[in-house]
Every structure is written in C-alpha cells, then in structure tokens.
C-alpha cells in the first residue's frame, strides 16, 4: 500500500511536535466490557455462525449493544477468530453402496484399459 507524501508529512509532524507514534483515529474501544467479552468468546467458541450479522443480532439481543458488521469483523479479528469457509460433505452417504460402486467402477476401468 502506498502512502501519500502529505500523509507521511503529517505523521512526521505529529511525531516531532507531540511525540505521537500512532494516529489518534486508530479505532475505538470495544462496546463490550471485559465480562461480556469473555462470555461472547465462550459463546462463539461453542456455537458456529455462518455470517457476522448473526453475531451482531445475538449481541443486540443479549446485551442491547449495537455493532456494525465491519466493526464486529474487526473485533473478531482482534480476538483471534478467523473465518473458514465450510466444506461440503455428501448428504446421507451410504458407505456400503460407495464401496460397491468403487469395486464395480474399478472392475469396469480395468476392462477398458
């Protein structure tokens, strides 16, 4: 990511004049207190959510605290949660039928070559 010359100059001026190392707009404090944070981490660890907006709804219903989806995404990242796309698995798979098919398929392939 490229920084503009004016941004770099502004950061240098802030450091030289105020000995400030981080911009003041580095994010806001969490809306959740420490106990709520621990409870939410435990809840999310035990329950799987497909979408962040579902967690936003849970928080609003549980504690009457409003988060935006992007704000909660940042909170999740800060608390070391990551999103992993679920992988599909066969529905109602029958192991015996699969084994029978593999045997039949293997036999058929061996006859073709």
C-alpha positions in Angstrom: 0.0 0.0 0.0 1.4 3.4 -1.0 1.3 6.4 1.3 0.8 9.9 0.0 3.5 12.5 0.7 1.1 14.6 2.7 0.2 11.6 4.9 3.9 11.0 5.6 4.5 14.7 6.3 1.5 14.8 8.7 2.8 11.7 10.6 6.3 13.2 10.8 4.9 16.5 12.1 2.8 14.7 14.7 5.8 12.8 15.9 8.1 15.8 16.0 5.6 18.1 17.7 3.7 15.7 20.0 5.9 12.6 20.1 2.9 10.7 18.8 3.7 7.3 17.3 0.1 6.3 16.4 -2.7 8.2 14.7 -5.5 9.1 17.2 -8.0 7.6 14.8 -6.6 4.1 15.4 -10.0 2.6 16.2 -12.5 2.8 19.1 -12.8 1.0 22.3 -14.8 -2.2 22.4 -18.5 -1.7 23.2 -18.3 -4.8 25.4 -16.9 -4.8 28.9 -14.4 -7.5 30.0 -17.1 -9.9 31.3 -19.2 -9.6 28.2 -16.1 -10.1 26.0 -15.3 -13.3 27.9 -18.9 -14.5 27.6 -19.1 -13.7 23.9 -15.7 -15.5 23.2 -17.1 -18.6 25.0 -20.4 -18.4 23.2 -18.8 -18.1 19.7 -16.3 -20.9 20.6 -19.3 -23.2 21.3 -21.7 -22.1 18.5 -20.9 -21.9 14.8 -22.2 -18.8 12.9 -22.1 -18.7 9.1 -22.4 -14.9 9.0 -21.2 -12.0 11.1 -24.6 -10.3 11.1 -25.9 -13.3 13.1 -23.4 -12.5 15.8 -24.4 -8.8 15.6 -28.0 -9.8 16.2 -27.0 -12.1 19.1 -25.1 -9.3 20.8 -28.0 -6.8 20.3 -30.5 -9.3 21.8 -28.2 -10.4 24.7 -26.8 -7.1 25.8 -28.6 -4.4 23.8 -25.3 -3.3 22.3 -25.2 -2.4 18.6 -22.2 -3.3 16.4 -21.9 -2.9 12.7 -20.8 -5.9 10.7 -17.4 -4.3 9.8 -16.9 -3.2 13.5 -17.6 -6.8 14.7 -15.3 -8.2 12.0 -12.5 -6.1 13.5 -13.5 -7.3 17.0 -13.4 -10.9 15.9 -10.0 -10.4 14.2 -8.6 -8.7 17.4 -9.9 -11.7 19.4 -8.2 -14.2 17.1 -11.3 -15.5 15.4 -11.0 -16.4 11.7 -13.5 -17.3 9.0 -13.1 -20.7 7.3 -15.5 -21.5 4.5 -17.3 -24.7 5.3 -16.6 -27.7 3.1 -19.4 -29.8 1.8 -19.8 -33.4 2.7 -22.0 -36.0 1.0 -25.5 -36.0 2.3 -26.8 -39.3 3.6 -23.8 -41.2 2.3 -24.1 -45.0 2.5 -20.6 -46.5 3.0 -21.6 -50.0 1.7 -23.1 -48.5 -1.5 -20.0 -46.4 -2.0 -17.7 -49.5 -1.6 -19.9 -51.4 -4.0 -19.7 -48.6 -6.6 -15.9 -48.3 -6.2 -15.5 -52.1 -6.7 -17.8 -52.0 -9.8 -16.0 -48.9 -11.2 -12.5 -50.4 -10.7 -13.6 -53.6 -12.4 -15.1 -51.6 -15.3 -12.0 -49.4 -15.7 -9.7 -52.4 -15.7 -11.6 -53.9 -18.6 -11.5 -50.7 -20.6 -7.7 -50.4 -20.5 
